[in-house]
Amino acid sequence: MFNIMYNKIPKDIKPSQNVAKVTFVGAFDPMFSMILRERRLDTLLIMQDDAIDVEGNRRALGKINPNMEKKDKEEKVKEKDKEK
């Protein structure tokens, strides 16, 4: 979803990859964001690939609480409903 929206931005006003990386990591919980930021990845694409790897590793270690994910999804749905 992030890439779809990012790629729709006209080139003359599209933020740089570095700004996009900051926005991308800001969408995650603080711990996840910190892990990605500490990696100091060169490109948005590499950061997105690493995000998938980190998420998989955290799931395998039980560091991601499934109940918290459900709560986050419910909150996002409520926010979207408010925007309408």
TAQUILIN-V678975 format. One record per residue. N is the residue number from 1. D_LAST is the distance of its C-alpha to the last C-alpha in Angstrom with 1 decimal. Layout:
BEGIN
n: [N,N]
d_last: [D_LAST,D_LAST]
END
This chain:
BEGIN
n: [1,2,3,4,5,6,7,8,9,10,11,12,13,14,15,16,17,18,19,20,21,22,23,24,25,26,27,28,29,30,31,32,33,34,35,36,37,38,39,40,41,42,43,44,45,46,47,48,49,50,51,52,53,54,55,56,57,58,59,60,61,62,63,64,65,66,67,68,69,70,71,72,73,74,75,76,77,78,79,80,81,82,83,84]
d_last: [19.0,20.2,22.8,20.8,18.5,21.7,23.7,21.3,21.9,24.7,28.0,28.7,25.8,25.4,26.2,29.5,29.8,30.7,27.5,25.6,27.6,26.7,23.0,23.6,25.6,23.2,20.8,23.4,24.9,27.6,30.6,29.4,28.5,31.9,33.7,32.2,32.9,36.4,37.1,36.8,36.0,36.7,33.8,30.2,31.3,33.9,31.5,29.1,32.2,33.4,30.0,30.5,34.1,33.4,30.7,33.3,36.0,34.0,33.2,36.9,37.9,35.5,33.8,30.3,29.5,27.8,26.4,24.8,23.2,21.7,20.5,18.9,17.1,15.8,14.7,12.8,11.0,10.2,9.0,6.6,5.4,5.4,3.8,0.0]
END
